[in-house]
Amino acid sequence: MHSFLVAIYSYFLSPLLTLLLFLIFGYVIMSWLIAFGVVSTRNQTVRQIQYALDSVMLPLLRPIQRYVPPLGQLDLSVFLLALGILFTRDWLLPMIIGLTRPTLGY
């Protein structure tokens, strides 16, 4: 059973969470490009890419945005989502599966 959980983590969960991190990176870069006028949403390709990123990211960001309001123009929900994904991928899931032992960090 342990090797099955390790395989599920290694071949499915970890790559899926890594893909989500890349999507977050793309979402942030695209929002910056639009905000600074580098690309225009009048372009059909830009609109399609933005729509695809929004359809994946907004359902993940909305629960965080309910509790963490934006600070002026800075939206911390994207940062918190990325931290949560990194925490889950690199510490929580390996700890649950038993791949690593807890350390005190001293």
Residue pairs with C-beta under 8 A, 6 or more apart in sequence:
2 97
2 98
5 97
6 97
6 99
9 93
9 94
9 97
9 99
13 89
13 93
14 89
14 93
17 85
17 88
17 89
18 89
20 60
20 85
21 82
21 85
21 86
23 53
23 56
23 57
24 57
24 78
24 81
24 82
24 85
26 53
27 53
27 54
27 56
27 57
27 78
28 78
30 39
30 49
30 50
30 53
32 38
33 39
34 40
34 41
34 46
34 50
39 46
40 46
41 47
41 50
57 78
60 81
61 77
61 78
61 81
64 77
64 80
64 81
65 75
65 77
68 76
68 77
68 80
70 76
70 77
91 100
94 100
95 102
